Amino acid sequence: MKQLNYTTNLIGILTLLFILNCTGTRPDNLGIRSGKLLECPKTPNCISSYSDPTDKEHYRSSVSYQKPTAEAISILKERILNHPRTKIIKEENNYLYIEFTTLIMRYVDDVEFYFDEKTKQLHFRSASRLGKSDLGLNRKRIETLLKDIQI
């Protein structure tokens, strides 16, 4: 009986450690650099409006916005906060940085939005912290957040 409890506890602890390690470390290189967001890595678990348009794996076009930036950000934030396991990490004048966490494995995706006030374009980058494939989750999330948005 003691052996069974020890084994059960050990499996529980190892499972917890595994799940906690899936979160990865928050990147310290995100944000607006020279008027742009960071490029996507070569792995398929990233989507960005700054990727080369011929790169069908990583590219998705930016979105035009007409409303004042503060109002457009407010509309987007409302959509973001309607998603479960979402945490706004940084909010500046024309920039949002959000963490989305998956339900079971607790993988964290880093998502950024940049409202370029000169061009009136909403740019974005969504990337998984860990792994190679995300089964298209980052693209699906961006498509859902931006679908029919009136900004």
N, C-alpha and C positions, 0 to 999 in steps of 0.2 A: 504494500500500500504506500509506504514512504517513497519507494522508487517511482511509482506512478505519479504522485504529487510533484516530486522533483522534476520528472520529465515534462509534465504538463506546465509547470512554472517556467522551466527553461524554454520550452517552445513558445510560450506567451511572451517572455522577455525578448527572445530573438525576433519574433514577429514584430513586436513593438519597435525594436531597434531598426529593423528593416524598413518599416513604414516611415519612421522618422527620418531615415537617411534618404528617402525618396524626395524630400523637399529641396535638397541641394542648398547651396549658399546663394544668398541674394547677390546679384551682380553689382559691382560698384562702377561700371563703365557705361551705364545707361544714361539717357537724357539727350538733350539737343546739343549737337556738336557741329559747328560750322553750318548751322541752319538745317541740319538733317538728324535723323535717328540713325543708330548703329546699323550696319549692314547685317543681313542674315548670314549665319554660318552655312557651310556647304550641306549640312544635314537637312533632311526634308521636313523637320519639325519647326519650321518658321515661315511666316508670311509677312511681307512688308510692301508698302506702297513705294518704297525707294529702291526695290529690286529692279533689275533690268526687265522691261516689259516682255522680252523674249524668253525670260526664265519663268515658264508656266508653273513650275513647282513652288516658287517663292513669291511671285508677283501677284498683286491685286491692285487695281487703280485706287487712287485717293478719291475723296468725296468732296464736291464743292459745297460750300456753305454760304448762306446769305445773311443770316442773323448776326447780331453783334456777338463777338467771341464768347463773352461771359454767358450769354443766353444759350449759345450752341453747346458750350461745355456742360451747362446745367441739364440740357436735354439728354446728352450722351451719358452723363453721370447717372441719371435716373434709370436709363436702360441697363447700365453696368450693375447698379445696385440691386436690380431685379434678378440677377443671376446668383445662385447659391455659391457659398464658399469664395466670396469675393472680398478683397481688401484693397482699399485705395491707400497706396504707400506714399505718393507724392502728388501734390496738386499745386501748380504754379499758374501764372497768368494765362498761358496758352499751352499747357502741358499737363498730362495725366499719366501716372504710372500706377498700374494695378496688378495685383497678384490674383490669379485664379487657381484654385486647388481642386484636383480631381477627388471624387468621392472615396473610392476604395484605396487606391495606392498612395493617395496624398501627393501626387506629382504637382509641382508648381510651375505655372506658365507666367512669364513676365510679359505684360502687355502695356504698350505705350501709345499715346495719342498726342499728336502735335498739330495745333491749329495754326497754320501759316497765315498770318494776318495780311501779308503782302499779296499772296496769290489767292487767298480765301479758299484754301484747300485743307481738308482734314487728312493728315497723314497718320500712319500707324505702323507698328511693328509688334508682332506677337510670336513669342518663341518659348519652347520648352527649355527648362533649365538642364534637364538630364535626358540621356538616351539619344536615340537616333530618329525613331519614327514616333509619331503621335497619332497615327491613323487618321490624319486630316483634321484633328480637333481644333488646332489653332485657326485654320482656314474657316471651318464651320462656325467657330465663335465669332470671328470678325464679320462673316457674312450675316450672321444673326443680328449682331449689334448694329450693323450699318444698313440692314434691309429697310427700305422705305423710310429712312430717317429724314425728318423735315427740319433741317438746321439752317 
